[in-house]
Amino acid sequence: MIILIQLSHPAHFHLYKNVAKNLMADGHKVFILIKTKDILEDLLKQSGLPYHNILKEAHRKSKLGILWDMLVRDWRMLRFVKNNKIDLLTGSTVEVAQVGWLTRKYRVNTGEDDMRIVPLFQKMAGPFIQTILSPVSCDNWKLEPKSIKYNGYHKLAYLHPNQFQPDRTVVERYFSMDKPYFVLRFAKLKAYHDIESDAHGINTEIAQHLIDVLLPHGNVYITSERELEPQFEKYRLIINPLDIHHVLAFAKLYVGDSQSMAVEAAMLGTPSLRFNDFAGKIGVLEELEHKYELTFAISPSEPQKLYDKVAELLSMPDLHETFQQRRQKMLSEKVDVTAFFTWFIEDYPESRKIMKENPNYQLRFR
């Protein structure tokens, strides 16, 4: 087949990078389309995967600007699909659904956000989606009839043990591991779902308090999408973005207002605290918190709860062992998402029929 993969966020690069390599190795022709977004293009350059940037302009931060950008990408992708005789489109974007429908091509959307959290996506993409692949913990709302549910998470596509093994020597390229260390993550909170919910996270005062609490127990490293205040610059973690998961795997604790990195930490068995307005609202994170106890959500209206939870975790003498055991329980009940996605795309649409009739077919991809 000739397959188009659209990536609109660095997280989508990680989701699809091994799937794309598998598809190419199996003889399919794969095109990757992107827009300029944070470090997305840098990740692709370093990976060696070929790609085309169809929206190099700066991403707009208003709802109207986001809509305009989407229409531009729709038009450019439409031309690309026709010019390159694409057979199947896949990705986590509205454009995959819309352009696939317009050109009458097979299309497989992937999603991990509950649709009530991203109602704009549901409105813009829903009527045009053919199939959406989602974790069993996701609530796809009006799109449930178009859903195929799997036992896994997006982040397992690249952090499952079959796909990734943490390497201490990678971490030691950047700093000594003689002392425990903590990773803090500050997100921009400017994605469309953040704008719709008026999301809040870690401010300057809370960040400083966290650093003061953590420093007596080890080193602090900050990775940030937003501009850092001058007093935090000395903690900034400057590394190759492809190495961040090695650093996260050996951290004693993760604290941030990014739910994406909170899930990544959970996949690696690193205790994670997320501090934003999505606490209690996202199915994937709710499952990781209440079923597996790998991550914990705290509302920005209750910073003292954040400090108390940090203190509680730091006081656990067997913190690492406990969370690794919880991780193993989670992994034993999930599939290798890269292997499952590769099969699903290669055998589509027959794979959709198989999963509708026998959802347990996915268990062969553990």
N, C-alpha and C positions, 0 to 999 in steps of 0.2 A: 504493500500500500504506500501511498504518499500521504504522510501525516503532518498536520500542522499543530504545534504546541504553542499556546500563547502564555507568556509570563508577564505579570504586572507588578510583582513584588519579589524581593529577595527570597522570601519564604517559598515562593512558587518555584524558584530555581532549584532549591534543595528538594522540593517535592518531586520534581520531574527529571532531575539530572541523571539519576541511575536508570529510570524508565527510558529516557531518550537513548542512552547508551545501549541498553538491552535491545530496543527496537532497531537501532542501526546495526547492531551485531547480528540480528536475525534477518537482515537484508532489506528492511523497509527504508524508504527515503523520508527523512525527518527535517522539517523546517521549524525553526524556533523564532517567534516574533516577540519583541519586547517593546516597552516604553521606557523612557528615562525615569528611574525610581531609585533613589538612594544609591546603594552599591551594586544594584542588579547587574549593570553592564560590566562592572569590574569582575564580578564573580564569573560571568560567562567567558570573559577574556582569559582569566586564569585557568578555567576548566578546559579550554580548547574547543568547546562546543560551538559550532557555527550558529550565527543568529543574524536577524535583521531588526534594526530599531525603527519602528514606524511612527514614533512620537518622541522626537528629541527635545521638544520644547519643555520648559519647566512646567511641572504639574501644578494646576490651579487649585486653590484651597477653598473655594466657595462651591455651593451646590450647582450653581449655574456654570461655573468653570469646569467642574467635573463632568457635567452633561455635555458641554461643548467638546471636551477632550475625547469623550466616549464616541461621539458622532464622527470626529476626525479619524479615530482608530477604526471604527466601523467601515468607513469609506476606503481607507487604505488597505484594510484586511480583505475587503470584498474584492478589490482588484487583484490582490496577491493570490487569493484562492482561485480565481478564474484563470490567471496567467500561469499558475503552476499546477493546475489540474489536481487539486487536493481531494483526497478521498474521505478523510476523517479529520475533524477538528477536536482538540481537547484543551482544557484549561479551566481556571477558576473565574473566568470573566463573563461579563454580559455579552461581549462581542462574539465569543465562541458560539453562544446560543443564537444570537441575532443573525450573524453572517452565515452560520450553518443552515439556519432555516431559510434565509433568502436564496441560498445557492442549492438547497435541497441535498445537503451533504450529511453523512453521519456525523454526530456530535456527542461528545461525552464531557459533561461538565463535572468538575470535582469541587466539593464544598465541605467546610468544617464548621461554619458559623450557623447557629440556629437562625431560621428565616425570620423569626420575629425580631431578632437583633439587627438584621439587615433588610428591612422591608423594601428599601429602594431597589436592591438587587432582585428581590422577589417580583416586584412590579415590572422592572425593566427586562429581566431575563426569563421570568417564569413562563410566559406564553410561548416562548421559542425553544425552551429546553426540551431535548429529546430524552436524555438520561442524565441523572445527577448521581454521582458516587459519593456517599457520605458515611461516616462512622455510625454505628448503631446507636450511639448516644446522642446523635443530632436530631433535632426536631425540624423537619423540613416543611411543616405547616401545610400550605396549599400544594406543595410540590411532592408530598409523600407518594402519590400515585406514579410519579416519574422517577422515584428514588430506588437505587440499589444500595442496600446497607451492608457494610462489612465490619468485621471485628478488628478495628485498628484505629490509628490516628494518622493525619497527614505527616506528622513528624517522625513516625515510625518508618516512613518511606526512605529516610536517610539515617535514622538513628537506631534501627533494629540491629541486633548483633550480627546478622548476616550481611549488613551493609556498612557497618561502622564499628571500629574498635578504638577506644581512647588510647592515646599514646603520650606517656609522660615526657618523652624526649621532645615532642613538639612544644609542650608548655614551657619546658626549660630553655627553649630558644629565646623566650621573652622575659622570664624572671625565675628566680630561685624558688623551689618548692620546699625549702627548709621549714617554712612557717605555713600554717593554714592560711587560706585566703578566701575572700568573699567577692562575689560578682554583683554589682549593682547595674541595673539597666534603666535608662530614662528614654521613653518613647516620645515621639512628637505628638501622638494622640490627635492626628489630623487626617486620618483615613476617613472615608465617607461614613463608616459606621460610628466612628468617634464623633464626627461633626453632628450626625443625627442625634446622638445621645448626650451631646455636650459633655464629653468625658473629661474627668479630672484624674490626676495621679500624684506623683511625688513632687512637691514643691521644694524650694531652697531650704526652708526651715527643717522640713522632715528629712531631707537628704543629709543635712549637717548632723542632725540628731542620730541618724542611723550610723554615720561614719564614726561619731564619737563613741557609740555603743560597741561597734565592731572592732575598732582599732586595737583595743587591749587584747583581743583574741586572735589577731592575725592581720594580714595585709588586705587592703581594700582596692579593688580595681573597678573602674566605671566604664561602661560602654554606653554611648549616648547617640540617639538620632538628633536630638535638639542641641542647641548651643549651650555649652556648659558655663556656669558662673566661674569667674577667675579663681575662686578659692578651691574649686574642685579639679582644676586642670592637672594638678600633680598626681591625681588618682586615675587619670584617663588611661585606658588600655589601648595601646597602639599596636595592632597586629594585623597579619594577613587575615581578611574576613573568613577565608576557608578554614582557619584554625580555631575559630571561636568555640566549636563544640568540644575540642580537646580540653580547652581551658575550662569550659563549663562542667565537664565530666568530673574534674578533680577538685572543684570548688567545694568548700564546706557548706556554703549556703548561697542561694540566689535570692535577691530581693529586687523587685522592679515594678513598673507600671505597664509593662508589655506582657500581654497574655501569651504571645507567641513564644517568647523565650522561657516563660514559666512552664509551658508544655514541654519544651525541649529539655529543660532541667529535669522534669518529671520522667521523661523517657530515659534519661541517663542515671536516674536514682539520686539526683542531687536535690536536697530539700529546697522547695521554692515557695516564696511568698509573693503574691501579686496584689498590688494596691491601686485599684482603679474602680470606676463605676460599674464595671461588668461583673462584680462580685455577685455570685448567685444566679447569673443569667445565662451562662453558656454551657450547653450540655456536655461537651467534651471535658471542660475543666471541672464541672460538677462531678462527673464520673471519676476523674482522677483524684478529686478531693475526698469524696464521700465513700467511694468503693475501694480505692487503693491507698488513700492517705499520702499521696505523693506531693500535693501542692495545697496551698491554703489561700483563700480569698479574704481580703479585708477592705471594707469601704473607706474611701477618703474622708468620710465624716468621723472616723474612729481611729485616729493615728495612735492613740495609746494602746489599742489592741494590736497594732503592728509591732510596737516596741515590746509588748508583753510576749508576743509569739516568738519574736527573735530571741528573747531571753530564755524562753522555755526550750527552744531547740538547742541553743548553745549549752544548756545545762544537761542535755542528754549525753551520758557517757558512751553510749553505743550508737550514736547518731548515724554514722556511715553504714554500719552493718544493718541497722533497722531499715533504712531506706533502700538498701540494695536488695533486701529480702522482699520488700514491698514491690520493687521493680520486677523481680523475678516472677512474682505472682501475676502481675499485669502482663508480662511478656508471654507467660504460659497460656493466657487466654486470648491472645491476639495473633494476627497473621503477619507475614512479611509483606507489607503493603506494596513495595516495589514489584515483587514477584506477582502479586495479585493484579496490580494495575497493568503490568506488561501483558499478562494473559488476557485480561478483559479487553484491552484495546486491540490486540492482535486478532482476537476471535470475535470481535464485535460485528454484527449485532447478535450472533449466536450466543455469545457470552451473557448477554442480557437475559435471553430466554432461559439459559441454564440456571442463572442465579434466581430468577423469578420462581422457577419450578423447584429448585433445590438449593437454598441458601447455604447449606452445609458443604457445598462443593468447594467453597473458599478454604476449608480446613486443610486441604492438600497444600496450601501455600504457607503453612507455618514454618 
